[in-house]
Amino acid sequence: MDELSERLARLTPLRERPRSDVDSDPYLRDIVERNLEVAAQCCIDICHRIIALEGARKPRDHHEAIMRMGELGVPPPEFAANLAPIAGFRNILIHEYLLTGMRCTGI
């Protein structure tokens, strides 16, 4: 939870920046993407931890883990349904990062 709070705090000052600032500044875009990636992973990790502590049925993937939290009532089911797509968003951020890294190393 501390890591999630820290990542969200790092993003807070950037909320008022226009999208064009992020699009035109690769350093700023890296800051936003990395903090969003870690925040999303924190949410997913929290879900898996609570599921394990509750002895709930193991999810097949991260999306299902968030949905399972809604089934448990932590958070409410409708909030979990709105949050669950963050699992796919996290995957997009990670794979984009990996592709960029592969281009840099010549792989």
C-alpha positions, 0 to 999 in steps of 0.5 A, spaced: 500 500 500 505 504 501 508 503 494 501 504 491 501 511 495 508 513 493 506 512 485 500 515 485 503 521 489 508 522 484 503 522 478 499 527 482 503 534 480 502 531 473 494 531 473 494 538 470 499 538 465 496 537 458 496 531 454 501 534 449 506 535 454 506 528 455 506 526 448 512 531 446 516 529 452 519 522 452 522 523 459 515 526 462 512 520 458 517 515 461 515 518 468 508 517 467 508 510 464 513 507 469 509 510 475 502 507 472 505 501 471 508 500 478 501 502 481 497 497 476 502 492 479 501 494 486 493 493 485 494 486 482 499 484 488 494 487 493 489 483 490 493 476 489 495 477 497 488 478 499 485 472 495 491 468 498 489 470 505 482 469 504 483 462 502 479 464 495 479 460 489 485 462 485 484 466 479 487 464 472 489 471 471 490 478 473 484 481 471 480 475 474 484 477 480 481 484 481 474 481 479 475 476 485 476 481 489 469 484 487 466 477 489 469 478 496 466 485 497 473 488 497 472 493 493 465 493 491 463 489 485 462 495 480 468 498 482 472 492 481 469 491 474 471 498 473 478 497 475 479 490 472 481 493 465 488 496 469 491 489 468 491 489 461 493 496 461 499 494 465 500 489 460 501 494 454 505 498 458 510 492 460 510 490 453 511 496 450 517 497 454 520 491 452 519 492 445 523 499 446 528 495 450 529 490 444 530 495 439 535 499 443 540 493 444 539 490 437 535 484 439 
